[in-house]
């Protein structure tokens, strides 16, 4: 048994009865929707037409929201319905990033994720979903896709249908008959400040989706006359978390590499200071992760009842392991057990690299954010950790282990990592992208509202200027370059995280 939907756009009249029935049946609060109807008007007066699109959860065969959820709050039933549990949800909003269809929202009353669940409480007793029952035109058809004699299967066999974003590989089970490109593709229609009955809600957390007027997918004379706004799920805490994690995970790396190459020796004070920085910034990373949760008191469920396929859950254990190794290394350094500290150095550094790189796999599970799917991201995160480690080493005073030799090593490492960082940024944003979603997000960074943060903050002040300071004999050039590199990385993380989730998915 596999439940699914067909929306017959030949019959839909845009009456919003499905939206009202869904809200009433499931007690959906104001400002959020499980089902909504999008209007797009096409043509030039008087030769115009209006198309409708009923939008909701696609109940995918391969639901990315289920895979990424760290506590199994999103789950797939045996009948194919993708359901959720408010009691388990911690409000991490990862499922919202994983959904390529903007179908999941945070309930403003409960602070937990919610969406269309196929009216499972009705389906279980043999009733149809409320939206199906209330539709006056029988434009919404629900049923078992495996029932060959059912209306749903017969329509699929007889009529040409299409789904939204098939390239994502989620295999959605919401099919459209006579689906119009201007409604199905999120950026194909122009969005203006006013809709038919309301203003666009641009006061959402994070500002919501961005519709630049020069979108390459924009259709001429296609106007979104009515739509529903969606918030950017993750706030400033996530780019800040990426930044603090890069510092924490890379703090010990450069001295370890230099010792391996014979450029540095053991230094007890330096090891104590750097491991302290590693512990402090990793702890701050955890604080930022918890801060961004809607249900902060439920955070420990990630540890005690994890969903093991989720990289958010895996990342929690990686951070715990790295913190444990760094803590033991710190204790050995403080107590003067140099042999133990030397033996723990590389296991701690390798755990730090794993802590740096796991975010690439977490972002990879965010199927709704194609910019984050870049194959260069694991390498980039390692480079960022090395850059931060070099910057921290360059800022160490002599009394805390920042010897002249250590500064020379930091200068070389910072210059090399900055060059690698700039080259990877160029590859990520200036080269062709595999999907329109990724290209759209990159365009928001290089030519859209994030361009000043990117070009001035991340590239000029955080990349080119530090390199010039390292290559020219400027007094105190290395510490200034280190500070600028750290500030530029924070600007880059802001652009990368915020622009990635500013592309509209519905």
NORNORBEL-V818559 format. One record per helix or strand of 2 or more residues. SS is the DSSP state (a for helix, b for strand). FROM is the first residue (numbers start at 0). TO is the last residue. If there is no record, write none. Layout:
((SS & FROM & TO) (SS & FROM & TO))
This chain:
((b & 2 & 7) (a & 16 & 25) (b & 35 & 43) (b & 46 & 54) (a & 63 & 67) (b & 73 & 75) (b & 81 & 83) (a & 93 & 97) (b & 104 & 105) (b & 112 & 113) (a & 119 & 122) (a & 129 & 133) (b & 139 & 143) (a & 150 & 157) (b & 160 & 161) (a & 165 & 167) (b & 173 & 176) (a & 180 & 183) (a & 204 & 206) (b & 221 & 225) (a & 235 & 249) (a & 252 & 259) (a & 267 & 290) (a & 295 & 297) (a & 300 & 303) (a & 310 & 334) (a & 337 & 363) (a & 369 & 372) (a & 376 & 393) (a & 397 & 399) (a & 403 & 429) (a & 435 & 445) (a & 450 & 470) (a & 476 & 499))
